[in-house]
Amino acid sequence: MAIQVQGNSGAIADVDGTSFRALRTAARPLDTGALGHFRYGGFTGILPAALGANSEIFQFRWADPTRLCVVRKVRVSAAVATTFFAAGVPVQLDLVKATAWSAAGSGGTNINVGTNLRKRTSMSISLVVSNDMRIATTAALGAGTKTLEGLSLSALVAAGPITGALDGTIIDAGTVLWESEVGDGEHPLILTTNEGFVVRSVAVPATGTWMVAFTVDWAEIATY
């Protein structure tokens, strides 16, 4: 017996081919209703190699009391700045979830989103408010008041170039630090009130200077 599937518009769903009869579908972005989709890209300042262990260099806090933040992608790249590294430990970065984040961090550059970063101008402005997204300049960020999970959600290790004969790349452009393939059944990182994530410089060689670039893609939604 044939079964018909009717969509919201009244159209009947169709299938392709004569063998597998795969249902025809069209991928669409997450429906955020009256909220929206956003993306940020930015650079640290010139960081010293002598940052302490587990120094926070990027912070993203979600403080809205009723809506949710869906973190879809975090990408990172890094390169030597003015001075190559000395031989030593490799460069190590990680991404850690934070909870009970009741006071924003400090230092670095406060990314005041305002009316920026919307993927479509008609979308609502972001619920990420001033002081809730920060990127380091020349030193580690102040932690604020929060609880970091004891294990990393994601981690990267990369060589620290030690000679000018190399091209200075530490982490290639566009390297994925966090990504949820929702279409493959993966669950995204969902942030509720006073949750967030930080990216830390876990360890770097003893000398040298470097810069890091971040791209963060997220959606804001009432329910998920």
Secondary structure, DSSP 4 states (H G I P E B T S, - for coil): -----B-TTSPBP-EESSSS-EEP--------TTSEEEEEEEE---EETTPPTTEEEEEEEE--SS-EEEEEEEEEEEEE-SSPPPSSSPEEEEEEEEEEEEE--BSSEE---TT-SBSSTTSPPPS--TTSEEE-SSSPPB--EEEE-SS-SEEEEE----STTS--EEEEEEEEEEE--GGGTPPPEEE-TTEEEEEEEEE--SS-EEEEEEEEEEEEES--
